[in-house]
Amino acid sequence: MESAGIEIPYAPGGNRQVKTRGWLNYANETMTDPLATLGRVILELMEVQDWSNNAEAEIFEPQRDRIRKALADYGLTYLTGGYVTALGATAVSKTLQDIIAPRDLPGLQTEFNRIFENLESDPPAAVTASCALLESLFKTYIEDNGLDMPSDKSVRPLWKVIRADLKLDPAATQDDDLKTILSGLAAIVEGTRSLRTHQGSAHGHCKTKYRLKPRHARLAAHAAFTLASFVLEAWGERGYQGLD
């Protein structure tokens, strides 16, 4: 509990179950982001794989299943890295996490982590991280494929380079259905950029604006996750060795 950042002035008494409940109740009442704290508390149990024998695995896997079920009962789920977040908002992010985790993409992992650290507590910061995730991916793609880096390294000009190299320009596509979807990818870039500029934490705001809520941040994040996952998969199918 202490390693998870819970600083409690007294040690709860009772058996382990009572003590654990005492620690978590204290964290829930005092921590600014209780779900992030819970994620850190259960991280080791949820992710350690180096069991010395099968008997230990048989003991701990049911424990993990119990935790997953308990979280799901409250509309929550656990994500790799020690994140507890809303159950209904994780399918796309889990796909992207599965792609990022085994690969040498530290910039993407950093922004991915920032998104989930701020979704509930600081939606503007999560929006900013969503746009930064795309920028990081696009820069990595351009550098690793020897393409010309635009002088303006913001997300819009970076996307133009990616779109041309992966042949994702709607105007060059004959199929009307694919053209519509490819136009949607461009809209994700533009929408995420605009929301970051006008509502995110990276810029000043105009006088009239609505208050960003976690649901707005999740919308921006999941749109960015969808585009990033598609670019990474398309990149991998072209035979780039680092993504094989």
N, C-alpha and C positions, 0 to 999 in steps of 0.2 A: 504494500500500500504506500509506503514511504517512497519507494523508487518510482511510483506512478505520480508522485508530486503531491500527495495528500499530507498536509502538515496538520496534525491533530494534537491538541494540547494534553490529551489524556489517552491512555490505551483502553479501549472498551473491554469490559469483563465478560465472563461467560464462556461457553464452548465456542468452537471455531465458527459455527454458523451464526451465533449471536454476535461474535466479534466482527465477522465479515459484514453483517448487516449494519453494525454500528459505524464501521469505517465508511461504508458506501452512503449511509444516510448523512453522515457529516459532509462527505464530498458533495452530495446532491444539494445540501443547504448552503455550502460556502464557496464552491468552485464556480468560476465564471462559465465553464463549459463542461458540465458533468458527464456528458456522453464521451467527450474526448478523454476524460479521466478514466471512465469505465473501460474504454478501449485499451488504454495503457495497462490497466490492472489485469485484463484477461489476455493480453497479447502473447505472453510466453506459453500459456496453456493452449491457445488456439493455433500457434504456429510452429512450436518446436517439433521437429520430425526425427531427430537423431535418437530414437529409442534404442536402448541396449539390447532389447529382445522383444519378440512379438507379444509377450505377456503384458509388457508395459503399454504397448500400442492398444491392446484390447481393453486396458483399463481406462486410458485417457480419451480414446475416440468417443466412447459413450458420454463422457463428461462434456466434450465439445458439442455433441448432438443436443444434450440437455440445455446448454447455453444458447445454441442457435434457436431451439424451440422457445425458450423463455423470452429471447429477444423478439422473435416473430410474434409472440402473443401480444406484444406491445407495439407492433408495427415497425420493428427495428431489425437490422441485420449487421453482421460483422464483416468488415472488409480487411484484406491483407494490409498490414502496416499498423494495426491497432486503431482502426476507425469503426465507430458504431454510428450508423446513419439510418435514415428512413428506408424501410423495406421496399417500398414501391418505386424508389428512385435509384436503384442500383444495377439494373440489368446491363445497361450500356456501359456504365462505369466499370463494372466487373470485367466485361470483355476487354476494355482498354487496359485495365490493370494487368490482366493475364498476358497481354501483348508486351507491355512495358517491362514487367518485373524481371524476366530472364535476359533482357537485352541491355546493352550499355547505352542507356538514354537518360543520363542523370538530370538533364534540364527538364525533360518531360515529367520525370518522377517528382522533382521538386515542386513543379506547378500543380501536378495532380494532388500532392499532399496538401499544398496550400489551399486548394479548392475545398477539400473536405475539412480542413481545420477551421475554415471560415464560413461555411454554408449557413450555419445557424446563428453564429455569434456576430458575423460581420459580412453580410451579403455583398456590399460593394467590393470588398477585398476578394471575395470569391469570384465575382464577375471579372475583376482585373486579372486574376490568376487564370481564368478560362481563356481570355484573349492571349495572355502570355504563354499558355500551353501551346496554342496554335503557332505563335511566333517562334517558339523554341523548336517545335517540330519542323516547321518550314525552313528555318535556318540550317538545321542539321541536315535535312534532305538536300538543300542546295549545296552546302559545303561538301558533303560526302559523295555527291554525284558530279562534282566539278563544274557546276553551273555558275553563271555570272550572278553574283550577289548584287541586288539593287542598292543604290546609294541610300535610299529611304528604306530602313529595315523594319518598318511597321508592317502590320499583318496584311494590309491590302496589296501593296506591291510585291510582298513575298508570295502571296497566294497566286498572283499573275504568273510568276515564274513556275510554281508548282503545277498550276493548271495547264500551262503550255507543255511542260515536259511529260506529264501523265496523260495528256490529250483529254482533258476534262472540260474543254471549252464547249458550251452548249451550241454555239453557232456552227461548230464543225461536226455536229452529230445529226444524223438523218432521222433517227427514231424519235418520234415526238414524246414518248413516255420517258425515255432516258434524258431527253433534252430538258424536260420539266424537272427531273430529279437533279440533274447537274446544275440547273439554275438555282435549285434549292441549296446546293452546297455553297454557291457564291453568296446567297442570301445569308447563310450562317456566318460567313466571314464578315460580311458588311454589318449584319445585325449585332454580332458580338463586339465588333470594333466600335460601333456607334454607342452601344450600351455602356461599354467601358469608358468611352470618352465623356458621355453625358451624365452617367450615373455611378460609374465605378470609383475606386479610391485613388486613381492615378491622376485625375485632373480636377480642376475647380468646376463648380456647378453653376448653372444659370439660376435665376431667381425662382422660376416656376419649374418644379420637378416633383414627381411622386416619390414616395419613400420605398426604396428597394426592400423587398421581403425575401425570406429564404426561398419561397417558391419561384421568384423571379431569378434568383441566383442559380437554382437547380435547372431552370429552363435553359439559361445560357450555358451552364456547365455541360448539360447532356447534349445540347446541340454541338458544342465543341468536341465532346467525346465521340459523337457519331462521325464527325468529319475526320478527326484524328485517327480513329480506328480504320476508316476506309482508306485514308492515305497510307497508313502503315501496311495494311494488307495488300494494297495495289503495289506498293514499293517492294514488298516481299515477293510477290508473284513475278516481278521482273528479274528475280535472281540475285538481288543484292545479298551478298554473303553474310553481312552482319545481321540480317533478319531471318536467315534460314533456320 
